[in-house]
């Protein structure tokens, strides 16, 4: 009886994930539509600025662990643990923020 309950809850979770993906599909298709003519092609310097911003966010996210290690070298173990846990959130959040800004401002503005 217990195995049946677990499999039905997994099916329910899978169904919810598929439903959310199906709801997101129209918005993804809308975002990939061709821009209207009034937007025109973007200048190369604008795209270079977007790539530079993306690279800066990637470097900042990669430097965060080193920075936390340097800050926690002289402190107690509990402070090191809190910094390590904060990095689990901060590093991917920095990368995702950079990617989100790059996509919304530079790649898909229309």
JOSUL-V350534 format. One record per helix or strand of 3 or more residues. SS is the DSSP state (A for helix, B for strand). FROM is the first residue (numbers start at 1). TO is the last residue. If there is no record, write none. Layout:
BEGIN
<<SS:FROM:TO> <SS:FROM:TO>>
END
This chain:
BEGIN
<<A:2:31> <A:44:72> <A:77:107>>
END
